[in-house]
């Protein structure tokens, strides 16, 4: 039985030219380039279908923006599609997505850094998207549509090196930038991490202790994090041998923070640090180690929970608490988390079962059981409920997550800078990348997408969105349905 040939409508046939072929696919007409090639075996010419030229509609011809069109152009003469003289593509998704999220950041950069603002902004986004070292920054920038938005910006090696020194030689410009984002009455979380460097030319590169137990030369990065805005608001580079409260006092003066609450970690507590914070009139929330002599465990030794005066619900778990006012006006909170207590009891008993060097006994277990699942906080913050103090401390997970992103996502915990000024500039670029990272995270949380997409997932999808330049005009290239659905959920419109 013969095959019936489709009869194309006149409006479609009008677009057909020599060297082209009409194809009807799933209800749509497409125009393809065709050529012929001599087949030695069949001893006759054989048709060769080329690349797609575009779509044919009743209103006319719509050309395709695909890169392969340049191949068709060399084969198709007098085609329905215009002659293509030049074509190029660039990644456009990340910049388009971040522009509205970082508009205030770019405005603050322009205010305080003038003509350096645009290269600073571009360099920070290259650090975020590619974790690129200095030598590769310009390669990534030229492949990104940011190079079209900022055509005057070059991130070539020598220019970036000069830019970093220029940034780092005037700390007041950096402080002015931070003050644009300072808010009175915020809860400020603080932490310090080590930045390792082999440079012998940096004065801040000093031997100091870090969490890994190393005394290698390092600088310390102090980071402040806003609990209410959920983003880093300040950083300061310190010599590797300084980690005390004096740095906090100078930090809060530098950033212009007013009525802030300083939330530290366990390693920060000492009588001298507390005394200096009191003298500086700083509000603080500081956890204590379990063996601190300030903690009174007697209420936890009573039967049941009769010695615990407060309770509240936190993330579907009930937390019990006892508090007491100290003689000098400070308040000591001791919290008990039954879920954590069971985990620690199990871990303690497992250690007893598998111990090699330790000689733990059931008597040790009974002596410590009233401390398991607890942690205590000393504070001079008044007129707060126990759950408020608890939430302040638990929010420290955010600053720890920020450092994790700084080290593992941005890979910025090692430096190859050779001067204090360059190092300062490099840290500022990485701080801005970290700020962008957290703003992306906040969007994913608000849109309830974090369970399905990590920040790296989103950056990957956005990097696949490309713009194509054909004869001097930019067109948005095709994107996958999955990426289109993601953009819809993010309410992101890329044109």
Buried (B, 14 or more C-beta within 10 A) or exposed (E): EEEEEEEBEEEBEEBBBEBBBBBEEEEEBBBBBBBEEEEEEEEEEEEEEBBBBBBBEEEEBBBBBBBEBBBBBEBBEEBBBEEBEEBEBBBBBBBBBBEEBBEEBBEBBBEBBEEBBBBBBBBBBBBBBBBBEBEBBBBBBEBBBBBBBBEEBBBBEEBBBBBBBBBBBBBEBBBBBBBEBBBEEBBBBBBBBBBBBEBEEBEBBBEBBBEEEEEBBBBBBBBBBBBEBBBBBBBBBBBBBBBEBEBBBEBBEBBEBEEBBBBBBBBBBEEEBBEBBBEBEBBBBBBBEBEEEBBEBEBBEEEEBEBBEBBBEEEEEEBBBBBBEEEEEBBBBBBBBEEBBEEBBEEBEEEBEEEEEEEBEEEBBEEBBBBBBBBBBBBBBEEBEBBEBBBBBBBBEBBEBBBEBBBEBBEBBEBEBBBBBBBBBBBBBBBBBBBBBBBBBBBBEEBEBBEEBBBEBBBBBBBEBBBBBBEEEBBBBEBEEEBEEBBEEBEBEBE
